[in-house]
């Protein structure tokens, strides 16, 4: 029985990992960020004035709209890379990977810039509450990441 398990278990684990990887790779583009939901949450937590809420909504909407083309292009690149599994071209794959890096860089900059602009709209008490919200979010993210590190 132990010999049978020692032969079956590694193969089963490998197949499981491959299926999970294929499932993750085949996922489509990330869902759109819900600006209204984010704004409602911030308004509740930070007691935003109407002017602050309007300014933050504008900033978040503009940032989201600027990222639409990048998200679409990232999806297209992932599809192209996926299609290369049967006819891999290292040069093309490297170019696509480099483009993914450029898009990721733009996205990170845009997110950081937007967050700084939103933060500037807040008064000092709201900034403190915003920092506490961010810390709680980071803890939730860390919990999820820890699940996968084990």
Secondary structure, DSSP 4 states (H G I P E B T S, - for coil): -HHHHHHHHHHHHHHHHHHHHHHHHT--SPPPP-HHHHHHHHHHHH---HHHHHHHHHHHHHHHHHHHHHHHHHHHHHHHHHHTTSS--HHHHHHHHHHHHHHHHHHHHHHHHHHHHHHHTS-HHHHHHHHHHHHHHHHHHHHHHHHHH-
